[in-house]
């Protein structure tokens, strides 16, 4: 057994793998069976401890889960707050800044995740000036063009570390360096990287990083994470705030906000306890497997998918250079949206995105044979469609 195949011993931890060909971890990671116990533990705690659960477990859970996520990206303890989703995380960041001055430009690419773009477009009402860097090929973002757009009037650069459509890995280090040189800050969205591509927020000197646990981290919906660089964490004051962020939350003081220390400083209202509980089993497994090992296997399996797609002459909307490619291969075969529907009917779980095609995303728990099964099924579906037309 090669070292990469050693990762298959975790397959039994994920019930859905017994019944389907699961190639969709870029959208929703397979559920670890440990989530059943985690959810029961949550219910038991609520049922038996009642309101005491807050001081005994629930209050600190938001920080504990933040620290577990932080450990995967080399974030110092206490620098990661937890939220419901990435859009909220970016809203919290935006609320720390004033867009009424000359430095009010927000730079991102048209390959950014749409939810985030909708949010920043809406900030134009608060004075933000949005500059969108255009892609030429629908796969990559021209790094130089991106760097050139970041100037002395730029305030924030919300960028995807890995592009959701194409799995193109952006040069986060170069972008962060350029931003810092002109006095801007970067909000790095690691949703499509953390858990399959190594991320080190300290090495990158990232100002902010955010993402969620439901994809590569196998943590389910409802938990977004926000890393704030510790020196910034001490001085920023988010306007989207609440009692969790107060120095004395149980004092229920009337009057202005008194901010506590990070990570609570960046939280607001009551945390989403069941979702936090559900995230723990997946985070534990990812930490145990190790992102470096996941990455090695991912590079090999995505290369195999590209090779199989090439053999059929299908268009691949993903970088061929493994160093610039995340964990997904977007294949735009003929009638790709219809093909995707048929694959789902056969319990081959993938998804389809406009300008991308069918996204196939092997994770550490996938076998090499599953890639062959997925591609063979596409071949069969296309043959059947062709026969139907004749």
DOGU-991235 format. One record per residue (C-alpha): x, y, z; residue in three letters. Coordinates in Angstrom, 3 decimals, m for minus. Example, Ala and Ser with C-alpha at 12.3 -4.5 7.8 and 13.67 -1.06 7.14 Angstrom:
- east, north, up, res
- 12.300, m4.500, 7.800, ala
- 13.670, m1.060, 7.140, ser
END
This chain:
- east, north, up, res
- 0.000, 0.000, 0.000, unk
- 1.445, 3.361, m0.928, unk
- 1.341, 6.105, 1.667, unk
- m1.459, 7.911, m0.182, unk
- m3.684, 4.822, m0.233, unk
- m3.189, 4.614, 3.507, unk
- m5.746, 7.458, 3.646, unk
- m8.454, 5.065, 2.480, unk
- m8.599, 3.592, 5.988, unk
- m10.727, 6.644, 6.849, unk
- m13.399, 5.651, 4.311, unk
- m15.386, 3.715, 6.904, unk
- m15.826, 6.960, 8.885, unk
- m18.096, 8.378, 6.155, unk
- m21.411, 6.503, 5.715, unk
- m22.390, 8.058, 2.355, unk
- m19.305, 6.526, 0.681, unk
- m20.857, 3.053, 1.033, unk
- m23.852, 4.035, m1.101, unk
- m22.610, 6.585, m3.629, unk
- m19.649, 7.681, m5.710, unk
- m18.999, 10.870, m3.782, unk
- m17.014, 13.379, m5.869, unk
- m18.486, 16.600, m4.514, unk
- m16.451, 17.583, m1.434, unk
- m15.882, 21.060, m2.920, unk
- m19.597, 21.658, m2.373, unk
- m20.450, 19.563, 0.697, unk
- m17.956, 17.257, 2.376, unk
- m19.121, 13.757, 3.293, unk
- m20.501, 13.555, 6.833, unk
- m18.315, 11.756, 9.385, unk
- m20.305, 9.160, 11.342, unk
- m19.104, 10.892, 14.522, unk
- m21.662, 13.631, 13.822, unk
- m24.439, 11.291, 15.042, unk
- m22.818, 11.182, 18.492, unk
- m21.999, 14.896, 18.424, unk
- m25.650, 15.762, 17.755, unk
- m26.842, 13.349, 20.424, unk
- m24.325, 14.879, 22.830, unk
- m25.741, 18.321, 22.084, unk
- m29.308, 17.138, 22.675, unk
- m28.332, 15.287, 25.870, unk
- m26.527, 18.352, 27.226, unk
- m29.509, 20.588, 26.537, unk
- m31.916, 17.990, 27.972, unk
- m29.968, 17.317, 31.177, unk
- m27.969, 20.464, 31.911, unk
- m30.463, 23.012, 30.596, unk
- m29.298, 26.592, 31.035, unk
- m26.136, 25.363, 32.812, unk
- m24.922, 24.173, 29.378, unk
- m23.882, 27.755, 28.577, unk
- m21.220, 27.998, 31.242, unk
- m20.285, 24.323, 31.107, unk
- m19.754, 24.038, 27.356, unk
- m21.667, 26.193, 24.927, unk
- m20.151, 29.616, 25.576, unk
- m16.559, 28.517, 24.967, unk
- m17.399, 26.161, 22.099, unk
- m17.296, 29.078, 19.631, unk
- m13.644, 29.680, 20.575, unk
- m12.631, 26.021, 20.797, unk
- m13.904, 25.290, 17.292, unk
- m12.232, 28.507, 16.078, unk
- m8.922, 27.275, 17.512, unk
- m9.306, 23.858, 15.859, unk
- m9.889, 25.526, 12.486, unk
- m7.046, 27.965, 13.170, unk
- m4.606, 25.126, 13.842, unk
- m5.137, 23.924, 10.249, unk
- m3.919, 27.271, 8.861, unk
- m1.202, 28.025, 11.428, unk
- m3.265, 30.763, 13.073, unk
- m2.283, 31.646, 16.662, unk
- m4.736, 30.534, 19.343, unk
- m7.520, 33.033, 19.968, unk
- m7.308, 34.638, 16.517, unk
- m10.253, 32.842, 14.863, unk
- m13.881, 33.726, 15.600, unk
- m16.803, 31.633, 14.368, unk
- m19.848, 32.891, 12.475, unk
- m22.617, 31.440, 10.360, unk
- m21.095, 31.900, 6.899, unk
- m18.479, 33.741, 4.828, unk
- m20.778, 36.587, 3.815, unk
- m21.287, 37.403, 7.505, unk
- m17.525, 37.170, 8.104, unk
- m16.867, 39.691, 5.332, unk
- m19.623, 41.945, 6.658, unk
- m17.943, 41.947, 10.088, unk
- m14.633, 42.928, 8.433, unk
- m16.278, 45.672, 6.352, unk
- m17.921, 47.060, 9.479, unk
- m14.474, 47.833, 10.930, unk
- m13.776, 50.391, 8.189, unk
- m14.999, 53.750, 6.964, unk
- m15.605, 54.132, 3.228, unk
- m16.240, 57.881, 3.263, unk
- m12.587, 58.903, 2.783, unk
- m10.323, 58.885, m0.268, unk
- m9.130, 55.350, 0.512, unk
- m12.393, 53.602, m0.269, unk
- m11.610, 51.261, m3.152, unk
- m12.448, 47.552, m2.927, unk
- m10.605, 45.358, m5.437, unk
- m11.582, 41.807, m6.391, unk
- m11.887, 39.673, m9.498, unk
- m14.978, 38.678, m11.474, unk
- m14.110, 35.069, m10.529, unk
- m14.837, 35.820, m6.855, unk
- m17.669, 33.889, m5.193, unk
- m20.927, 35.682, m6.114, unk
- m22.321, 35.928, m2.556, unk
- m19.261, 37.959, m1.580, unk
- m19.562, 40.145, m4.685, unk
- m23.219, 40.885, m3.906, unk
- m22.167, 42.003, m0.445, unk
- m19.395, 44.346, m1.663, unk
- m21.554, 45.768, m4.443, unk
- m24.115, 46.668, m1.766, unk
- m21.393, 48.553, 0.187, unk
- m21.339, 51.144, m2.597, unk
- m24.233, 52.721, m0.691, unk
- m21.720, 53.345, 2.140, unk
- m19.186, 54.932, m0.199, unk
- m17.187, 51.890, m1.318, unk
- m15.820, 52.044, m4.874, unk
- m15.701, 48.585, m6.408, unk
- m13.010, 47.726, m8.945, unk
- m13.515, 44.334, m10.580, unk
- m10.548, 42.674, m12.294, unk
- m11.650, 40.716, m15.367, unk
- m10.645, 37.186, m16.307, unk
- m9.578, 36.526, m19.916, unk
- m10.061, 32.762, m20.071, unk
- m12.725, 32.055, m17.436, unk
- m10.199, 29.874, m15.604, unk
- m7.474, 32.135, m14.228, unk
- m7.182, 35.676, m12.883, unk
- m4.233, 37.575, m14.444, unk
- m2.010, 38.224, m11.407, unk
- m0.305, 41.327, m12.826, unk
- m3.628, 42.927, m13.718, unk
- m4.843, 42.215, m10.182, unk
- m1.689, 43.723, m8.658, unk
- m1.941, 46.813, m10.872, unk
- m5.508, 47.445, m9.660, unk
- m4.350, 47.692, m6.029, unk
- m3.254, 51.288, m5.422, unk
- m2.961, 53.982, m2.720, unk
- m6.747, 54.468, m2.710, unk
- m7.452, 50.767, m2.102, unk
- m8.848, 49.913, 1.313, unk
- m9.700, 46.209, 1.055, unk
- m9.003, 43.319, m1.295, unk
- m11.511, 40.461, m0.761, unk
- m10.007, 37.608, m2.802, unk
- m10.598, 33.880, m3.208, unk
- m7.496, 31.845, m2.433, unk
- m8.855, 29.127, m4.755, unk
- m11.454, 30.083, m7.385, unk
- m14.693, 28.086, m6.979, unk
- m15.395, 27.701, m10.723, unk
- m11.991, 26.572, m11.908, unk
- m9.950, 25.647, m8.791, unk
- m7.263, 28.136, m9.894, unk
- m4.977, 28.985, m6.962, unk
- m4.356, 32.734, m6.839, unk
- m0.968, 34.089, m5.795, unk
- m2.104, 35.197, m2.348, unk
- 1.423, 36.031, m1.220, unk
- 2.080, 38.470, m4.090, unk
- m1.348, 40.087, m3.693, unk
- m0.947, 40.526, 0.075, unk
- 2.559, 41.979, m0.385, unk
- 1.329, 44.503, m2.957, unk
- m1.651, 45.469, m0.769, unk
- 0.601, 46.057, 2.240, unk
- 3.022, 48.110, 0.152, unk
- 0.261, 50.614, m0.672, unk
- m1.488, 50.461, 2.723, unk
- m4.413, 48.200, 1.802, unk
- m5.600, 45.020, 3.523, unk
- m6.556, 41.621, 2.143, unk
- m9.566, 39.501, 3.112, unk
- m8.473, 36.025, 2.008, unk
- m11.334, 33.618, 1.339, unk
- m9.935, 30.130, 2.030, unk
- m13.243, 28.267, 1.606, unk
- m11.977, 26.272, m1.403, unk
- m8.427, 25.798, m0.071, unk
- m8.424, 25.012, 3.648, unk
- m8.542, 21.236, 4.050, unk
- m7.219, 20.373, 0.585, unk
- m4.525, 23.010, m0.161, unk
- m2.067, 24.026, 2.577, unk
- m2.760, 27.480, 4.053, unk
- m0.439, 29.313, 6.440, unk
- m1.869, 32.689, 7.430, unk
- 1.295, 33.690, 9.288, unk
- 3.627, 32.903, 6.379, unk
- 1.262, 34.799, 4.053, unk
- 0.976, 37.656, 6.575, unk
- m2.767, 37.680, 5.854, unk
- m4.784, 40.478, 7.475, unk
- m8.016, 38.456, 7.461, unk
- m8.937, 34.954, 6.333, unk
- m12.394, 33.438, 6.208, unk
- m14.172, 30.348, 4.984, unk
- m16.527, 27.658, 6.187, unk
- m16.322, 24.056, 7.322, unk
- m18.982, 22.474, 5.101, unk
- m16.759, 21.623, 2.121, unk
- m13.245, 20.183, 2.442, unk
- m13.369, 20.235, 6.261, unk
- m16.412, 17.887, 6.385, unk
- m18.036, 20.018, 9.074, unk
- m21.526, 20.676, 7.717, unk
- m23.363, 23.972, 7.142, unk
- m23.639, 26.788, 9.688, unk
- m20.030, 27.432, 10.678, unk
- m17.980, 30.170, 9.034, unk
- m14.603, 31.175, 10.470, unk
- m12.865, 34.542, 10.552, unk
- m9.140, 34.898, 11.243, unk
- m7.974, 38.400, 12.169, unk
- m4.227, 39.058, 12.395, unk
- m3.534, 39.490, 16.133, unk
- m2.113, 43.041, 15.874, unk
- m5.263, 44.147, 13.995, unk
- m7.459, 42.166, 16.345, unk
- m6.412, 44.363, 19.250, unk
- m7.423, 47.641, 17.609, unk
- m10.267, 47.072, 15.134, unk
- m13.815, 47.826, 16.258, unk
- m16.503, 46.078, 14.196, unk
- m19.795, 47.941, 13.930, unk
- m21.557, 44.628, 13.368, unk
- m21.284, 43.576, 16.978, unk
- m23.281, 42.293, 19.922, unk
- m23.172, 41.011, 23.461, unk
- m20.684, 38.190, 22.775, unk
- m18.167, 40.917, 21.886, unk
- m18.706, 42.919, 25.094, unk
- m16.139, 43.038, 27.914, unk
- m18.819, 42.123, 30.431, unk
- m21.562, 40.303, 28.493, unk
- m23.440, 39.113, 31.581, unk
- m23.397, 42.589, 33.110, unk
- m26.057, 43.556, 30.548, unk
- m24.843, 47.155, 30.714, unk
- m26.858, 49.924, 29.129, unk
- m24.846, 52.290, 26.942, unk
- m22.002, 52.169, 24.421, unk
- m20.048, 49.087, 23.400, unk
- m16.935, 48.111, 25.354, unk
- m15.038, 45.640, 23.200, unk
- m13.502, 42.522, 24.684, unk
- m10.399, 40.767, 23.286, unk
- m10.333, 38.565, 20.172, unk
- m11.752, 36.193, 19.151, unk
- m14.996, 37.199, 20.953, unk
- m14.343, 40.793, 19.897, unk
- m15.381, 39.870, 16.320, unk
- m18.478, 37.883, 17.266, unk
- m21.895, 39.424, 17.798, unk
- m25.080, 37.642, 18.909, unk
- m25.589, 34.173, 20.326, unk
- m23.534, 31.477, 18.599, unk
- m24.910, 28.586, 16.527, unk
- m24.175, 25.781, 18.991, unk
- m25.568, 22.725, 17.119, unk
- m23.585, 23.591, 13.983, unk
- m20.416, 24.042, 16.062, unk
- m20.941, 20.619, 17.652, unk
- m21.466, 19.050, 14.211, unk
- m18.194, 20.547, 12.920, unk
- m15.939, 18.910, 15.502, unk
- m15.709, 15.302, 14.162, unk
- m14.663, 16.427, 10.666, unk
- m12.072, 18.889, 11.976, unk
- m10.589, 16.134, 14.133, unk
- m10.235, 13.777, 11.146, unk
- m8.716, 16.449, 8.861, unk
- m6.175, 17.350, 11.572, unk
- m5.292, 13.683, 11.999, unk
- m4.922, 12.961, 8.274, unk
- m2.931, 16.182, 7.702, unk
- m3.464, 18.663, 4.879, unk
- m0.023, 17.951, 3.346, unk
- m0.990, 14.322, 2.764, unk
- m4.433, 15.316, 1.477, unk
- m2.758, 17.703, m0.968, unk
- m0.384, 15.058, m2.356, unk
- m3.243, 12.684, m3.052, unk
- m5.407, 15.480, m4.461, unk
- m2.730, 16.520, m6.978, unk
- m2.439, 12.933, m8.186, unk
- m6.195, 12.310, m8.466, unk
- m7.032, 15.627, m10.144, unk
- m4.236, 14.968, m12.669, unk
- m5.857, 11.601, m13.397, unk
- m9.265, 13.233, m13.974, unk
- m7.721, 15.714, m16.417, unk
- m5.992, 12.865, m18.240, unk
- m9.296, 10.969, m18.554, unk
- m11.151, 14.085, m19.764, unk
- m8.408, 14.751, m22.339, unk
- m8.731, 11.220, m23.638, unk
- m12.348, 12.046, m24.571, unk
- m11.502, 15.512, m25.881, unk
- m13.667, 17.268, m23.291, unk
- m12.847, 20.834, m22.335, unk
- m11.156, 21.177, m18.930, unk
- m11.787, 24.525, m17.195, unk
- m9.129, 23.968, m14.547, unk
- m5.380, 24.749, m14.543, unk
- m3.157, 21.911, m15.735, unk
- m0.256, 22.998, m13.555, unk
- m0.779, 21.095, m10.260, unk
- 0.820, 23.963, m8.301, unk
- m1.894, 26.299, m9.563, unk
- m4.764, 23.826, m9.161, unk
- m6.900, 23.207, m6.071, unk
- m8.928, 20.068, m5.390, unk
- m11.510, 20.316, m8.163, unk
- m11.560, 19.528, m11.885, unk
- m14.244, 21.347, m13.916, unk
- m15.046, 19.355, m17.051, unk
- m17.246, 20.916, m19.727, unk
- m18.259, 17.900, m21.777, unk
- m21.116, 18.247, m24.338, unk
- m24.527, 18.829, m22.687, unk
- m22.731, 19.111, m19.369, unk
- m25.748, 20.294, m17.365, unk
- m27.876, 17.387, m18.582, unk
- m24.983, 14.979, m17.963, unk
- m24.763, 16.248, m14.388, unk
- m28.473, 15.506, m13.825, unk
- m28.012, 11.964, m15.130, unk
- m24.945, 11.357, m12.965, unk
- m26.910, 12.360, m9.864, unk
- m29.652, 9.870, m10.792, unk
- m26.969, 7.167, m10.771, unk
- m25.737, 8.184, m7.316, unk
- m22.568, 9.679, m8.751, unk
- m22.546, 12.923, m6.787, unk
- m21.047, 15.904, m8.628, unk
- m22.357, 19.361, m9.448, unk
- m22.615, 21.737, m12.389, unk
- m21.710, 25.415, m12.483, unk
- m22.152, 27.949, m15.327, unk
- m18.900, 28.624, m17.237, unk
- m17.303, 25.649, m15.475, unk
- m19.198, 22.480, m16.386, unk
- m19.336, 19.389, m14.186, unk
- m17.177, 19.803, m11.087, unk
- m15.517, 16.631, m9.802, unk
- m13.708, 16.901, m6.498, unk
- m11.960, 13.856, m5.077, unk
- m11.010, 14.064, m1.385, unk
- m8.687, 11.947, 0.767, unk
- m11.417, 9.308, 1.194, unk
- m11.959, 8.679, m2.535, unk
- m10.524, 5.658, m4.341, unk
- m8.831, 5.918, m7.742, unk
- m11.485, 3.539, m9.075, unk
- m14.207, 6.100, m8.274, unk
- m12.647, 8.524, m10.759, unk
- m12.832, 5.853, m13.468, unk
- m16.462, 5.096, m12.475, unk
- m17.405, 8.778, m12.768, unk
- m15.811, 9.260, m16.178, unk
- m17.104, 5.926, m17.539, unk
- m20.635, 6.960, m16.529, unk
- m20.268, 10.263, m18.417, unk
- m19.137, 8.315, m21.476, unk
- m22.168, 6.030, m21.216, unk
- m24.607, 8.938, m20.737, unk
- m23.233, 10.725, m23.808, unk
- m23.497, 7.521, m25.890, unk
- m27.106, 7.074, m24.781, unk
- m27.922, 10.698, m25.662, unk
- m26.332, 10.289, m29.068, unk
- m28.320, 7.108, m29.722, unk
- m31.542, 8.843, m28.663, unk
- m30.910, 11.663, m31.171, unk
- m30.363, 9.160, m33.985, unk
END
